[in-house]
Amino acid sequence: MHFDTLTIHAGPQADPAFGAVMPPIYQVSTFAFKGVKQPGPFDYSRSGNPTRRVLEDTLAALDNGTRGFAFATGMAAEATVLALLSSGDHLIIHDDLYGGTYRLATAVTARQGVAVEFVNLRDPAALARAIRPNTRMIWLESVTNPLMNVLDLAAVAAVAKPKGITTVCDNTFLSPCGVKPLDLGIDIVLHSTTKYLNGHSDVVGGAAVVRDAKFAEQLFNLQNTMGTCAGPQDSYLVLRGIRTLPLRMERHHSNALAVAAFLETHPKISRVLHPGLASHPQHDLAKRQFRNFGGTFSFKVKGGEEAVFRLLTAVKLHILAESLGGVESLIEHPWTMTHVSMPEDARAAAGITKDLVRISVGLEHIDDLIADLKQALDQV
Ligand SMILES: *Cc1c(COP(=O)(O)O)cnc(C)c1O
């Protein structure tokens, strides 16, 4: 089946009890046994829930995996995957990434005796130098947050695989419409379903998808043991969002490219970081690797933080808020908002500067979006 059809028909078709065409919300903690020592297909909702299962099967299908897992939040998905590591292991993690991942790795994983090392994974030589005998995991993002650097997923997987190192790719920014990391040799793909997969800014959720049976079993055990799973209501909402994912991503992609092209020619903007622009240093890699660039990108405003604050105050349609991937356009300042959990020197080292603005381009009419940015920039 084509991807667009899978978003609608993956997972079990129609509910066995009454034929409901959308999965019922099984708002239940426990399931009756058929008799002594005879559990049904589900026994307790932490271990498995029918609504969550439909979402998990759909997630697996969209990423060409064999098994999907739905979590309470993106961070719950990350914490569960990081629990694959043990004290004494070495984790290589890309140096420019989601602020919450940085905080989890440094404040929790490192404290548990894992050696956490931040490396610029765009540089294959730096990756080769960083690998040690105890390196167990390499963690990357398909497109990095907020700097929109592109990582060569197949190249990183090719280095890791022969050494038996597990690769994890956070693909929140692109969704499976942009790239399917498992097809490029990555072992575990992660999503904050809060963003594009749900797409309506009304749920926090996370996902992990794998192909290899060993990872499927390990993650099932960890999800069940740690209790990080998604609840049935949230699972239902994410599933409903997924039904329109390809349609939404098409519009996010085209709107964002049009906004990026507008900003690139604006005299008050010094740089636009969007992998779909010919000016992006990794534009060729992005075109080769991705089928859709999503709706989120960053740009730099001339005049530094003061000019940024004036812009953020002047926008009317764009909402000043963290997060991304919803139907509405959001705008934010990584330095004071999403990336404050990174120390200033780490932000500076990664290249996250005070003049940087991140925008999540929504599904509004493109003329209204550009008009809003134009009037706001006039006031800068
Ligand atoms: C939002 C986000 C997360 C965390 O997800 P939550 O659902 O907020 O817990 C992880 N990675 C990326 C790239 C994100 O944008």
The ligand as a MOL file (V3000), in Angstrom:
LIG
                    3D

  0  0  0     0  0            999 V3000
M  V30 BEGIN CTAB
M  V30 COUNTS 15 15 0 0 0
M  V30 BEGIN ATOM
M  V30 1 C 9.4260 18.3190 21.3400 0
M  V30 2 C 10.5870 17.4810 21.0080 0
M  V30 3 C 10.9780 16.4350 21.8500 0
M  V30 4 C 10.2970 16.1470 23.1750 0
M  V30 5 O 8.9760 15.7800 23.0260 0
M  V30 6 P 7.8190 16.0630 24.1360 0
M  V30 7 O 6.6250 15.4660 23.4890 0
M  V30 8 O 7.7420 17.5400 24.3190 0
M  V30 9 O 8.2250 15.3760 25.3930 0
M  V30 10 C 12.0530 15.6690 21.4590 0
M  V30 11 N 12.7310 15.9170 20.3200 0
M  V30 12 C 12.3920 16.9250 19.4950 0
M  V30 13 C 13.1850 17.1610 18.2460 0
M  V30 14 C 11.3180 17.7510 19.8060 0
M  V30 15 O 10.9960 18.7600 18.9920 0
M  V30 END ATOM
M  V30 BEGIN BOND
M  V30 1 1 1 2
M  V30 2 1 2 3
M  V30 3 2 2 14
M  V30 4 1 3 4
M  V30 5 2 3 10
M  V30 6 1 4 5
M  V30 7 1 5 6
M  V30 8 2 6 7
M  V30 9 1 6 8
M  V30 10 1 6 9
M  V30 11 1 10 11
M  V30 12 2 11 12
M  V30 13 1 12 13
M  V30 14 1 12 14
M  V30 15 1 14 15
M  V30 END BOND
M  V30 END CTAB
M  END
